[in-house]
Amino acid sequence: MNAEEFYKKVIASPDLEKALEEATDNGTIDAFLQANGCTASTDDFVSYIASHS
């Protein structure tokens, strides 16, 4: 799934939101995205979030 699809999934799930926060704190966003089926790069995902918050 792309950045938009995954972002919608994250904001709909408190567990995923928490996991994203932890991945951000740990510097493991790329691994988090891949583990959850997101095909966007970390930069693309972070840019998408920045433009939609």
N, C-alpha and C positions, 0 to 999 in steps of 0.2 A: 504494500500500500504506500501511497505517496505521503508527503508531509502533511497535507491538508486532512487526508483521511485519518492518519494516525493521531493528529492533534485532536480531532473530534472524538476519537476513541479515548484519548487520555483525559480530556475534560469531562467525559461521561463516567469515568471510573476513579473514585478516590484512591484505590490501591495503585493504579497506574500513575496517578499524579504524585503520590508519595514516592514511588519507585523512580520516577523521573527526577524528582528533587534529589534523591540519594545519588543517582547517576551523575547529576550535575555537580553535586558536592565532591564526588569521587573522581570526576573527570572521565567517566566511562559512558558518556552519552552514546557514542558510536556503537558500542557493544549492546547497550540497552535497546537502541533502535533496531539493530539486526536481530536480537533475541525476540523482539516483538513483531517481526515481520514488516518493519518499515524499510523501504528501499531508499529513502532520502539520506543524503549525507548529513552529518552533524551540522555543517554550516547552513545547508538548505533548511533543515528543520528549525534551527535557532532563528534564522532569518524569517521564516514563516511565522513563528511565535511572536517575534518582535513586531511584525507588521500587523498582527491581529490581537494585540493586547492593549 
